[in-house]
Amino acid sequence: MGWGQVTARADPSSDEPENREVLLLATQLPALELVHLPEVGESRLAGDKARGTRWQWTALGAAAEPGGAPDPARVEGEGSCMIKKVHHVVLFYSDVEAARQWFETTGFTYARGYGGMHWFELGDAEVMLHPAETPSGGSGLTIHVAVEDVRASFAKVVAAGLAPFDHQSPGEVLVGPVTRPWGDREFELQDPGGHLWAFTQA
């Protein structure tokens, strides 16, 4: 059957305890005996988990097929259930304003702010700076971003008092971007929340 998800929503007029929204894997649907009711645009889920409750359901990345489970290769109309792109990444900081200044200094484009949070452009996606008591950095994960001129970016952050480094040469003071054996030219920085960033020539 393949992968897919279905959001099932119970009929609000039902007195059944299952009158709530649930999330089901498409692979679970046959065991729940999904029955399509085209005349009312609903489905009935039979069995112990549903006990005959009438459900309205909407396929997420899968189109409804009368008499069976959704087809994971289709959506309502057209398209597929494949991930399109990264929408945004949320990073947590104990000092969001210091993080905002760091992002502006290192060349990120400011998008907007709201309620103590800030968004910066990250290609077609965004990175959101969220206030928190405990920062989310320190995992060892490195986020690589592409820059047009890595040498100019390096000079800019050094002039701003930041300290680029190379994780492969701990303690070494860099005088310029490094070139990896596979061809990438880059340097690394740690932001105020402990997150690691690599600025790579692209």
Backbone as ProteinMPNN parsed JSONL, in Angstrom:
{"seq_chain_A": "MGWGQVTARADPSSDEPENREVLLLATQLPALELVHLPEVGESRLAGDKARGTRWQWTALGAAAEPGGAPDPARVEGEGSCMIKKVHHVVLFYSDVEAARQWFETTGFTYARGYGGMHWFELGDAEVMLHPAETPSGGSGLTIHVAVEDVRASFAKVVAAGLAPFDHQSPGEVLVGPVTRPWGDREFELQDPGGHLWAFTQA", "coords_chain_A": {"N_chain_A": [[0.823, -1.214, 0.0], [2.037, 1.21, 0.597], [3.245, 4.391, 1.877], [1.514, 6.84, 3.859], [-0.787, 9.204, 5.301], [-3.755, 9.686, 7.176], [-6.151, 11.94, 8.228], [-8.633, 11.569, 10.476], [-11.841, 12.572, 11.363], [-14.285, 12.707, 13.778], [-17.89, 12.489, 13.559], [-19.5, 15.356, 14.655], [-22.02, 15.188, 15.827], [-22.151, 12.785, 17.017], [-22.449, 10.587, 19.823], [-20.521, 8.928, 20.616], [-17.554, 7.92, 22.376], [-15.354, 8.125, 20.765], [-15.512, 10.449, 19.401], [-13.6, 12.451, 18.238], [-10.655, 14.038, 16.891], [-8.344, 12.065, 15.111], [-5.179, 10.632, 14.154], [-4.158, 8.538, 11.645], [-2.139, 5.924, 10.338], [-1.895, 5.145, 6.912], [-1.455, 2.489, 6.416], [-2.726, 1.273, 8.458], [-5.354, 1.379, 7.966], [-6.794, -0.765, 6.561], [-7.166, -2.684, 8.584], [-8.999, -1.402, 10.122], [-11.185, -1.438, 8.615], [-12.054, 0.471, 6.544], [-14.73, 2.107, 5.065], [-16.037, 3.63, 2.314], [-18.34, 6.258, 1.932], [-19.815, 7.636, -0.474], [-22.087, 9.212, -0.921], [-22.411, 10.92, 1.197], [-19.968, 11.908, 1.618], [-18.361, 10.791, 3.566], [-16.766, 8.382, 5.739], [-16.968, 5.118, 7.188], [-15.561, 3.721, 10.007], [-15.074, 0.591, 11.064], [-14.99, -1.88, 13.721], [-13.146, -2.628, 16.813], [-11.813, -0.281, 17.594], [-13.252, 1.802, 16.548], [-15.975, 1.265, 16.681], [-18.203, 1.539, 14.981], [-18.612, 4.267, 14.668], [-19.344, 7.141, 12.761], [-17.194, 8.737, 10.476], [-15.687, 11.68, 9.2], [-13.196, 12.085, 6.788], [-10.002, 13.235, 5.701], [-7.55, 13.009, 3.309], [-4.055, 13.253, 3.74], [-1.729, 14.008, 1.563], [-2.648, 11.916, 0.054], [-5.129, 10.517, -2.022], [-8.652, 9.927, -1.762], [-10.007, 6.728, -2.268], [-12.819, 5.172, -3.457], [-14.278, 2.612, -1.563], [-11.924, 1.642, -0.478], [-8.547, 2.028, 0.816], [-6.702, 5.189, 0.927], [-4.973, 6.353, -2.022], [-1.614, 6.61, -1.932], [-0.097, 7.87, -3.843], [-1.377, 10.026, -4.842], [-3.023, 13.207, -4.363], [-5.83, 15.181, -3.252], [-6.958, 16.142, -6.125], [-4.273, 16.793, -7.473], [-0.712, 16.088, -7.463], [1.676, 14.969, -4.958], [2.667, 13.021, -2.062], [5.168, 13.694, -1.286], [7.809, 15.382, 0.484], [8.138, 18.837, 0.009], [9.98, 20.95, 0.555], [12.216, 22.486, 2.967], [10.503, 24.299, 5.376], [10.706, 26.039, 7.72], [13.176, 26.469, 10.307], [13.435, 26.079, 13.769], [15.195, 27.618, 16.304], [16.442, 27.816, 19.621], [17.097, 30.338, 22.048], [18.647, 31.84, 24.884], [19.145, 34.508, 24.971], [17.652, 36.269, 22.836], [17.907, 38.674, 21.46], [20.651, 39.104, 21.309], [21.234, 36.959, 19.686], [19.872, 37.731, 17.388], [21.421, 39.949, 16.605], [23.804, 38.601, 16.027], [23.066, 37.052, 13.8], [22.464, 39.064, 11.955], [24.969, 40.24, 11.726], [26.488, 38.203, 10.572], [25.493, 38.0, 8.05], [22.895, 37.157, 7.406], [19.576, 37.709, 6.145], [17.16, 39.764, 7.514], [13.803, 38.957, 8.226], [11.296, 39.272, 9.685], [9.682, 40.147, 12.813], [8.113, 39.093, 15.879], [6.472, 39.178, 18.944], [8.817, 38.879, 20.58], [10.195, 37.038, 19.104], [12.218, 36.257, 16.24], [12.615, 36.159, 12.7], [14.675, 34.95, 10.105], [15.795, 34.956, 6.708], [16.486, 31.931, 5.011], [17.638, 30.846, 2.478], [15.131, 29.489, 0.484], [13.7, 28.968, 2.669], [13.177, 29.628, 6.205], [14.761, 30.685, 9.268], [13.889, 30.563, 12.596], [14.224, 32.475, 15.485], [13.843, 31.713, 18.744], [12.81, 32.602, 21.999], [14.062, 31.157, 25.038], [14.657, 29.458, 28.161], [16.698, 27.618, 28.178], [19.171, 27.244, 25.782], [19.132, 25.729, 22.474], [21.414, 24.745, 21.313], [24.576, 22.932, 21.06], [24.467, 20.275, 20.363], [26.202, 19.29, 18.526], [25.51, 19.23, 15.912], [25.955, 20.646, 12.712], [25.026, 23.362, 10.751], [25.054, 24.022, 7.385], [25.485, 26.797, 5.364], [25.15, 28.529, 2.266], [27.32, 30.851, 0.707], [28.05, 33.676, -1.387], [30.61, 34.77, -1.666], [33.059, 33.514, -0.003], [35.453, 34.375, 1.114], [35.062, 37.124, 1.457], [32.971, 37.028, 3.267], [34.249, 35.822, 5.417], [36.15, 37.84, 6.073], [34.391, 39.839, 6.872], [33.118, 38.838, 9.233], [35.287, 38.519, 10.913], [36.145, 41.164, 11.177], [34.047, 42.068, 12.66], [34.565, 41.047, 15.091], [34.149, 38.379, 15.567], [35.09, 34.887, 15.837], [36.163, 32.81, 13.575], [36.45, 29.248, 13.017], [37.918, 25.973, 12.551], [36.66, 22.848, 12.725], [38.163, 20.615, 12.335], [40.668, 21.302, 13.036], [41.185, 21.948, 15.938], [41.563, 24.758, 18.083], [43.291, 26.127, 16.422], [44.076, 29.236, 14.976], [42.344, 30.756, 12.468], [43.273, 32.179, 9.348], [41.943, 32.533, 7.108], [39.351, 31.135, 4.96], [39.006, 27.527, 4.933], [39.957, 24.792, 2.811], [38.314, 21.931, 1.957], [39.088, 18.402, 1.498], [37.299, 17.413, -0.368], [36.65, 19.578, -1.836], [35.041, 21.74, -0.894], [35.044, 25.116, 0.202], [35.279, 26.829, 3.14], [34.32, 28.221, 6.38], [33.815, 28.061, 9.936], [31.454, 28.958, 12.515], [30.259, 29.625, 15.842], [27.105, 30.245, 17.161], [25.334, 32.517, 19.487], [23.687, 30.763, 20.877], [24.976, 28.382, 20.943], [24.796, 26.882, 18.641], [26.182, 25.39, 15.727], [27.59, 26.658, 12.761], [28.43, 26.462, 9.329], [29.936, 28.291, 6.828], [29.821, 28.236, 3.512], [31.417, 28.331, 0.368], [29.563, 28.915, -2.567]], "CA_chain_A": [[0.0, 0.0, 0.0], [2.881, 2.388, 0.629], [3.149, 5.273, 3.021], [0.522, 7.898, 3.781], [-1.463, 9.499, 6.548], [-5.133, 10.112, 7.033], [-6.737, 12.584, 9.392], [-10.033, 11.162, 10.618], [-12.532, 13.455, 12.28], [-15.573, 12.101, 14.099], [-19.108, 13.251, 13.368], [-19.741, 16.103, 15.891], [-23.305, 14.848, 16.43], [-22.065, 11.456, 17.601], [-22.244, 10.494, 21.263], [-19.49, 7.946, 20.871], [-16.343, 8.497, 22.971], [-14.334, 8.322, 19.748], [-15.841, 11.674, 18.691], [-12.426, 13.297, 18.351], [-9.77, 13.924, 15.73], [-7.265, 11.107, 15.29], [-4.269, 10.513, 13.021], [-3.965, 7.12, 11.371], [-1.303, 5.56, 9.203], [-2.683, 4.506, 5.861], [-1.285, 1.046, 6.504], [-3.602, 0.753, 9.507], [-6.746, 1.506, 7.58], [-7.497, -2.012, 6.269], [-7.552, -3.353, 9.821], [-10.141, -0.691, 10.674], [-12.281, -1.652, 7.671], [-12.516, 1.747, 6.022], [-15.796, 1.991, 4.074], [-16.311, 4.955, 1.76], [-19.754, 6.555, 1.738], [-19.727, 8.786, -1.379], [-23.269, 10.069, -0.92], [-22.312, 11.918, 2.264], [-18.585, 12.328, 1.718], [-17.825, 10.321, 4.828], [-16.37, 6.988, 5.783], [-17.263, 4.461, 8.452], [-14.489, 2.869, 10.49], [-15.652, -0.447, 11.891], [-14.024, -2.577, 14.555], [-13.124, -2.262, 18.224], [-11.321, 1.062, 17.837], [-14.188, 2.807, 16.074], [-17.29, 0.832, 17.108], [-19.269, 1.988, 14.099], [-18.73, 5.711, 14.605], [-19.181, 7.706, 11.419], [-16.052, 9.647, 10.464], [-15.269, 12.389, 8.006], [-11.742, 11.977, 6.729], [-9.301, 13.957, 4.655], [-6.228, 12.416, 3.085], [-2.897, 14.141, 3.694], [-0.806, 13.416, 0.61], [-3.223, 10.702, -0.509], [-6.49, 10.772, -2.454], [-9.612, 8.909, -1.355], [-10.419, 5.758, -3.268], [-14.044, 4.52, -3.005], [-14.213, 1.207, -1.232], [-10.603, 1.195, -0.051], [-7.668, 3.005, 1.454], [-6.24, 6.233, 0.005], [-3.846, 6.095, -2.904], [-0.568, 7.533, -1.476], [0.567, 8.519, -4.964], [-2.172, 11.152, -5.298], [-3.722, 14.025, -3.382], [-7.111, 15.629, -3.777], [-6.691, 16.941, -7.296], [-3.034, 16.367, -8.101], [0.445, 16.228, -6.59], [2.121, 13.765, -4.284], [2.868, 13.173, -0.626], [6.576, 13.932, -1.056], [8.161, 16.653, 1.096], [8.505, 19.802, -1.02], [11.171, 21.708, 0.929], [12.226, 22.916, 4.362], [9.715, 25.516, 5.555], [11.505, 26.847, 8.632], [13.881, 25.792, 11.391], [13.297, 26.832, 15.022], [16.332, 27.525, 17.207], [16.112, 28.444, 20.895], [18.164, 31.161, 22.61], [18.358, 32.513, 26.153], [19.206, 35.928, 24.649], [17.246, 36.319, 21.435], [18.402, 39.889, 20.819], [22.054, 38.853, 20.97], [21.201, 36.052, 18.531], [19.485, 38.537, 16.215], [22.592, 40.724, 16.194], [24.759, 37.667, 15.427], [22.581, 36.695, 12.466], [22.624, 40.221, 11.087], [26.409, 40.431, 11.515], [27.054, 37.151, 9.73], [25.011, 38.118, 6.676], [21.524, 36.698, 7.18], [18.606, 38.77, 5.848], [16.064, 39.792, 8.488], [12.49, 38.848, 7.596], [10.25, 39.901, 10.492], [9.708, 39.816, 14.225], [6.808, 39.068, 16.54], [6.419, 38.645, 20.296], [10.119, 38.464, 21.069], [10.793, 36.077, 18.172], [12.729, 36.866, 15.013], [12.775, 35.261, 11.563], [15.654, 35.327, 9.094], [15.715, 34.151, 5.492], [17.447, 30.838, 4.893], [17.292, 30.38, 1.14], [13.68, 29.519, 0.316], [13.109, 28.7, 3.977], [13.477, 30.621, 7.225], [15.175, 30.214, 10.576], [13.19, 31.342, 13.606], [14.924, 32.582, 16.761], [12.783, 31.624, 19.747], [13.347, 32.743, 23.362], [13.932, 29.995, 25.917], [15.607, 29.473, 29.267], [17.838, 26.78, 27.801], [19.408, 27.243, 24.327], [19.032, 24.411, 21.841], [22.679, 24.35, 20.724], [25.402, 21.991, 21.804], [24.265, 18.889, 19.941], [27.242, 18.901, 17.574], [24.982, 19.395, 14.563], [26.423, 21.838, 12.008], [24.176, 23.789, 9.645], [25.867, 24.612, 6.326], [24.807, 27.782, 4.53], [25.927, 28.897, 1.08], [27.612, 32.271, 0.533], [28.579, 33.958, -2.718], [32.043, 35.048, -1.582], [33.413, 33.041, 1.326], [36.546, 35.194, 1.647], [34.46, 38.372, 1.917], [32.209, 36.7, 4.471], [35.243, 35.596, 6.464], [36.677, 39.143, 6.477], [33.332, 40.588, 7.54], [32.874, 38.369, 10.596], [36.497, 38.799, 11.687], [36.102, 42.591, 11.474], [33.009, 42.267, 13.672], [35.037, 40.486, 16.352], [33.838, 36.958, 15.7], [36.271, 34.029, 15.699], [35.96, 31.61, 12.757], [37.286, 28.11, 13.397], [37.821, 24.755, 11.753], [36.495, 21.759, 13.698], [39.194, 19.607, 12.097], [41.927, 21.802, 13.609], [40.793, 22.665, 17.162], [42.541, 25.668, 18.666], [44.061, 26.844, 15.406], [43.517, 30.521, 14.564], [42.237, 30.787, 11.013], [43.573, 33.429, 8.661], [41.091, 32.529, 5.931], [38.559, 29.917, 4.834], [39.755, 26.301, 4.674], [39.496, 24.016, 1.661], [38.165, 20.522, 2.309], [39.582, 17.485, 0.466], [36.275, 17.191, -1.394], [36.511, 20.79, -2.633], [34.33, 22.839, -0.246], [35.805, 26.175, 0.865], [34.358, 27.264, 4.179], [34.76, 28.45, 7.75], [32.739, 27.749, 10.874], [31.193, 29.85, 13.639], [29.267, 29.186, 16.829], [26.232, 31.376, 17.487], [25.156, 32.714, 20.934], [22.967, 29.652, 21.482], [25.781, 27.171, 20.86], [24.591, 26.182, 17.377], [27.342, 25.465, 14.843], [27.285, 27.038, 11.392], [29.521, 26.485, 8.366], [29.673, 29.214, 5.722], [30.474, 27.516, 2.43], [31.385, 28.952, -0.958], [28.623, 28.256, -3.482]], "C_chain_A": [[0.854, 1.259, 0.0], [2.612, 3.248, 1.845], [2.073, 6.32, 2.791], [-0.081, 8.125, 5.14], [-2.875, 9.952, 6.25], [-5.562, 10.778, 8.324], [-8.207, 12.217, 9.425], [-10.675, 12.035, 11.673], [-13.94, 12.905, 12.532], [-16.723, 13.056, 13.821], [-19.422, 14.003, 14.668], [-21.047, 15.744, 16.58], [-23.287, 13.492, 17.131], [-21.845, 11.529, 19.102], [-21.144, 9.521, 21.626], [-18.256, 8.61, 21.48], [-15.235, 8.736, 21.963], [-14.579, 9.592, 18.948], [-14.721, 12.688, 18.887], [-11.573, 13.113, 17.105], [-8.65, 12.947, 16.049], [-6.406, 11.112, 14.047], [-3.933, 9.046, 12.839], [-2.97, 6.95, 10.245], [-2.16, 4.849, 8.179], [-2.584, 2.993, 5.949], [-2.154, 0.439, 7.587], [-5.058, 0.684, 9.05], [-7.436, 0.183, 7.259], [-7.966, -2.734, 7.533], [-8.756, -2.693, 10.457], [-11.331, -0.723, 9.725], [-12.882, -0.322, 7.213], [-13.554, 1.514, 4.927], [-16.162, 3.385, 3.599], [-17.808, 5.123, 1.532], [-19.858, 7.795, 0.853], [-20.913, 9.727, -1.3], [-23.212, 11.145, 0.158], [-20.885, 12.395, 2.454], [-17.926, 11.909, 3.004], [-17.362, 8.875, 4.679], [-16.768, 6.422, 7.14], [-16.087, 3.557, 8.803], [-15.105, 1.858, 11.449], [-14.577, -1.09, 12.744], [-13.999, -2.027, 15.967], [-12.73, -0.814, 18.454], [-12.329, 2.136, 17.446], [-15.615, 2.54, 16.517], [-18.417, 1.478, 16.295], [-19.451, 3.487, 14.029], [-18.534, 6.19, 13.176], [-18.091, 8.77, 11.471], [-15.978, 10.381, 9.14], [-13.761, 12.293, 7.965], [-11.182, 12.694, 5.522], [-7.917, 13.363, 4.511], [-5.174, 13.501, 3.057], [-1.872, 13.489, 2.784], [-1.328, 12.125, 0.035], [-4.673, 10.975, -0.854], [-7.398, 9.613, -2.063], [-9.952, 8.009, -2.531], [-11.676, 5.065, -2.753], [-13.826, 3.038, -2.728], [-12.857, 0.747, -0.738], [-9.813, 2.305, 0.595], [-7.23, 4.05, 0.444], [-5.075, 5.752, -0.849], [-2.741, 7.073, -2.532], [0.15, 8.25, -2.591], [-0.175, 9.769, -5.43], [-2.726, 11.922, -4.123], [-5.046, 14.415, -3.987], [-6.85, 16.591, -4.927], [-5.451, 16.438, -8.004], [-1.901, 16.543, -7.102], [0.836, 14.904, -5.969], [2.338, 14.06, -2.822], [4.332, 13.419, -0.291], [6.79, 15.295, -0.396], [8.647, 17.608, 0.017], [9.821, 20.511, -0.694], [11.138, 21.939, 2.434], [11.444, 24.216, 4.448], [10.414, 26.479, 6.503], [12.107, 25.967, 9.711], [13.755, 26.671, 12.63], [14.511, 26.552, 15.908], [16.024, 28.333, 18.464], [17.333, 29.134, 21.489], [17.723, 31.769, 23.937], [18.419, 34.027, 25.981], [18.924, 36.083, 23.159], [17.798, 37.555, 20.736], [19.879, 39.765, 20.458], [22.14, 37.936, 19.758], [20.828, 36.822, 17.27], [20.681, 39.333, 15.702], [23.628, 39.822, 15.51], [24.346, 37.322, 14.003], [22.735, 37.855, 11.493], [24.103, 40.434, 10.743], [26.975, 39.431, 10.52], [26.452, 37.111, 8.325], [23.62, 37.591, 6.392], [20.605, 37.898, 6.95], [17.423, 38.674, 6.805], [14.722, 39.786, 7.763], [11.409, 39.577, 8.383], [10.447, 39.502, 11.948], [8.311, 39.834, 14.798], [6.961, 38.468, 17.926], [7.746, 38.152, 20.836], [10.816, 37.429, 20.213], [11.24, 36.816, 16.916], [12.897, 35.787, 13.947], [13.811, 35.822, 10.605], [15.484, 34.407, 7.893], [16.827, 33.111, 5.489], [17.199, 30.172, 3.549], [15.804, 30.556, 0.924], [12.956, 29.29, 1.636], [13.439, 29.843, 4.936], [14.028, 29.926, 8.468], [14.525, 31.143, 11.589], [13.985, 31.31, 14.905], [13.863, 32.696, 17.846], [13.392, 31.756, 21.144], [13.091, 31.501, 24.2], [14.943, 30.122, 27.045], [16.872, 28.7, 28.92], [18.011, 26.802, 26.288], [19.386, 25.823, 23.767], [20.328, 23.957, 21.19], [23.411, 23.318, 21.554], [25.266, 20.548, 21.397], [25.398, 18.38, 19.054], [26.798, 19.008, 16.134], [25.508, 20.694, 13.96], [25.501, 22.12, 10.832], [25.058, 24.493, 8.623], [25.021, 25.567, 5.494], [25.735, 28.198, 3.405], [26.107, 30.405, 1.017], [28.244, 32.477, -0.836], [30.087, 34.129, -2.708], [32.514, 34.692, -0.176], [34.542, 33.861, 1.937], [36.006, 36.527, 2.172], [33.661, 38.138, 3.202], [33.146, 36.497, 5.653], [35.773, 36.936, 6.986], [35.638, 39.94, 7.262], [33.159, 40.144, 8.987], [34.094, 38.604, 11.488], [36.513, 40.269, 12.098], [35.071, 42.905, 12.553], [33.385, 41.652, 15.013], [34.688, 39.032, 16.578], [35.08, 36.123, 15.387], [35.947, 32.778, 14.89], [36.899, 30.483, 13.2], [37.08, 26.967, 12.411], [37.754, 23.585, 12.737], [37.547, 20.661, 13.52], [40.557, 20.027, 12.644], [41.609, 22.62, 14.864], [41.924, 23.537, 17.695], [43.343, 26.475, 17.671], [43.342, 28.139, 15.028], [43.515, 30.593, 13.039], [42.581, 32.164, 10.465], [42.75, 33.543, 7.382], [40.283, 31.252, 5.897], [39.459, 28.71, 4.56], [39.155, 25.597, 3.461], [39.483, 22.542, 2.044], [38.706, 19.64, 1.186], [38.58, 17.26, -0.66], [35.937, 18.475, -2.15], [35.796, 21.952, -1.986], [35.306, 23.823, 0.38], [34.878, 26.833, 1.875], [35.083, 27.652, 5.466], [33.56, 28.228, 8.654], [32.656, 28.796, 11.978], [30.218, 29.19, 14.591], [28.427, 30.39, 17.214], [26.012, 31.476, 19.001], [24.399, 31.593, 21.642], [23.726, 28.343, 21.428], [25.581, 26.366, 19.602], [25.802, 26.412, 16.473], [26.892, 25.731, 13.413], [28.554, 26.963, 10.556], [29.087, 27.369, 7.194], [30.505, 28.731, 4.54], [30.319, 28.251, 1.098], [30.452, 28.186, -1.88], [28.49, 29.079, -4.767]], "O_chain_A": [[0.436, 2.28, -0.545], [1.845, 2.874, 2.731], [1.757, 6.647, 1.648], [0.102, 7.31, 6.044], [-3.15, 10.53, 5.199], [-5.354, 10.227, 9.405], [-8.947, 12.528, 8.491], [-10.12, 12.22, 12.756], [-14.693, 12.668, 11.588], [-16.555, 14.275, 13.844], [-19.598, 13.359, 15.702], [-21.188, 15.962, 17.784], [-24.269, 13.093, 17.758], [-21.147, 12.414, 19.597], [-20.861, 9.307, 22.805], [-17.942, 9.749, 21.136], [-14.28, 9.458, 22.248], [-13.931, 9.806, 17.923], [-14.88, 13.666, 19.616], [-11.748, 12.151, 16.357], [-8.071, 12.994, 17.134], [-6.854, 11.551, 12.989], [-3.476, 8.386, 13.772], [-2.953, 7.74, 9.301], [-3.036, 4.055, 8.522], [-3.529, 2.289, 5.595], [-2.311, -0.78, 7.639], [-5.886, 0.016, 9.67], [-8.589, 0.01, 7.655], [-9.044, -3.328, 7.545], [-9.466, -3.321, 11.242], [-12.363, -0.11, 9.995], [-14.053, -0.032, 7.459], [-13.283, 0.799, 3.963], [-16.556, 4.231, 4.402], [-18.465, 4.228, 0.999], [-19.977, 8.904, 1.373], [-20.775, 10.918, -1.579], [-23.888, 12.168, 0.05], [-20.612, 13.198, 3.346], [-17.026, 12.593, 3.492], [-17.544, 8.244, 3.639], [-16.89, 7.158, 8.119], [-15.668, 2.729, 7.994], [-15.597, 2.223, 12.517], [-13.386, -0.871, 12.518], [-14.724, -1.087, 16.294], [-13.226, -0.173, 19.38], [-12.27, 3.256, 17.952], [-16.389, 3.478, 16.711], [-19.437, 1.903, 16.839], [-20.385, 3.946, 13.372], [-17.657, 5.699, 12.464], [-18.058, 9.598, 12.381], [-16.18, 9.787, 8.081], [-13.107, 12.407, 9.002], [-11.806, 12.751, 4.463], [-7.19, 13.23, 5.496], [-5.362, 14.545, 2.432], [-1.215, 12.526, 3.178], [-0.541, 11.302, -0.433], [-5.385, 11.6, -0.068], [-6.968, 8.46, -2.034], [-10.158, 8.479, -3.65], [-11.621, 4.422, -1.705], [-13.265, 2.311, -3.548], [-12.653, -0.458, -0.589], [-10.337, 3.381, 0.883], [-7.363, 3.84, -0.762], [-4.305, 4.875, -0.457], [-2.891, 8.268, -2.784], [0.938, 9.158, -2.326], [0.31, 10.494, -6.299], [-2.883, 11.384, -3.027], [-5.358, 14.026, -5.112], [-6.547, 17.76, -4.689], [-5.546, 15.74, -9.014], [-2.106, 17.084, -6.016], [0.382, 13.845, -6.402], [2.211, 15.204, -2.383], [4.708, 13.358, 0.879], [6.058, 16.246, -0.669], [9.481, 17.234, -0.808], [10.679, 20.658, -1.564], [10.15, 21.623, 3.097], [11.693, 25.139, 3.673], [10.689, 27.619, 6.13], [11.62, 24.872, 9.994], [13.948, 27.884, 12.547], [14.815, 25.401, 16.22], [15.421, 29.403, 18.389], [18.445, 28.609, 21.449], [16.568, 32.164, 24.094], [17.81, 34.758, 26.761], [19.834, 36.036, 22.332], [18.122, 37.501, 19.55], [20.31, 40.264, 19.419], [23.009, 38.106, 18.903], [21.401, 36.592, 16.205], [20.924, 39.384, 14.496], [24.256, 40.226, 14.532], [25.182, 37.301, 13.099], [23.095, 37.652, 10.333], [24.442, 40.768, 9.608], [27.843, 39.772, 9.716], [26.85, 36.286, 7.502], [23.199, 37.579, 5.236], [20.835, 38.975, 7.5], [16.767, 37.636, 6.896], [14.529, 40.526, 6.799], [10.686, 40.404, 7.828], [11.265, 38.641, 12.271], [7.424, 40.508, 14.274], [7.513, 37.378, 18.078], [7.797, 37.108, 21.487], [11.912, 36.982, 20.551], [10.702, 37.87, 16.577], [13.271, 34.653, 14.245], [13.827, 37.021, 10.324], [15.089, 33.249, 8.025], [17.954, 33.377, 5.907], [16.63, 29.083, 3.476], [15.263, 31.638, 1.151], [11.733, 29.406, 1.705], [13.922, 30.895, 4.518], [13.792, 28.738, 8.69], [14.599, 32.365, 11.458], [14.374, 30.24, 15.371], [13.084, 33.649, 17.871], [14.385, 31.095, 21.447], [12.04, 30.869, 24.09], [15.958, 30.805, 26.909], [17.975, 29.076, 29.317], [17.09, 26.417, 25.567], [19.595, 24.849, 24.49], [20.359, 22.893, 20.572], [22.937, 22.885, 22.604], [25.877, 19.673, 22.01], [25.537, 17.174, 18.853], [27.618, 18.889, 15.222], [25.506, 21.73, 14.624], [25.225, 21.238, 10.018], [25.741, 25.46, 8.959], [23.967, 25.189, 4.982], [26.956, 28.219, 3.566], [25.159, 31.156, 1.246], [28.889, 31.58, -1.378], [30.772, 33.686, -3.631], [32.375, 35.497, 0.744], [34.589, 34.027, 3.156], [36.446, 37.004, 3.218], [33.683, 38.966, 4.113], [32.863, 36.952, 6.761], [35.838, 37.148, 8.197], [35.982, 40.638, 8.216], [33.063, 40.985, 9.88], [33.95, 38.861, 12.683], [36.854, 40.591, 13.236], [35.205, 43.892, 13.276], [32.611, 41.725, 15.968], [34.908, 38.503, 17.668], [36.011, 36.607, 14.744], [35.501, 31.781, 15.458], [37.999, 30.734, 13.693], [36.191, 27.0, 11.56], [38.695, 23.362, 13.498], [37.793, 19.874, 14.434], [41.484, 19.22, 12.711], [41.747, 23.843, 14.858], [43.081, 23.119, 17.753], [44.017, 27.429, 18.059], [42.135, 28.133, 14.789], [44.565, 30.5, 12.403], [42.221, 33.186, 11.05], [42.85, 34.535, 6.66], [40.501, 30.365, 6.722], [40.553, 28.862, 4.014], [37.984, 25.792, 3.133], [40.514, 21.976, 2.409], [38.777, 20.081, 0.039], [38.972, 16.948, -1.785], [35.05, 18.478, -3.003], [35.92, 23.075, -2.474], [36.28, 23.42, 1.015], [33.815, 27.337, 1.513], [36.286, 27.439, 5.615], [32.42, 28.21, 8.189], [33.649, 29.433, 12.329], [29.448, 28.311, 14.205], [28.968, 31.442, 17.558], [26.464, 30.597, 19.735], [24.459, 31.48, 22.866], [23.197, 27.302, 21.819], [26.131, 25.271, 19.482], [26.376, 27.501, 16.459], [25.946, 25.12, 12.917], [29.628, 27.351, 11.014], [27.997, 27.2, 6.647], [31.734, 28.805, 4.559], [29.237, 28.726, 0.753], [30.53, 26.961, -1.975], [27.745, 28.697, -5.67]]}, "name": "protein", "num_of_chains": 1, "seq": "MGWGQVTARADPSSDEPENREVLLLATQLPALELVHLPEVGESRLAGDKARGTRWQWTALGAAAEPGGAPDPARVEGEGSCMIKKVHHVVLFYSDVEAARQWFETTGFTYARGYGGMHWFELGDAEVMLHPAETPSGGSGLTIHVAVEDVRASFAKVVAAGLAPFDHQSPGEVLVGPVTRPWGDREFELQDPGGHLWAFTQA"}
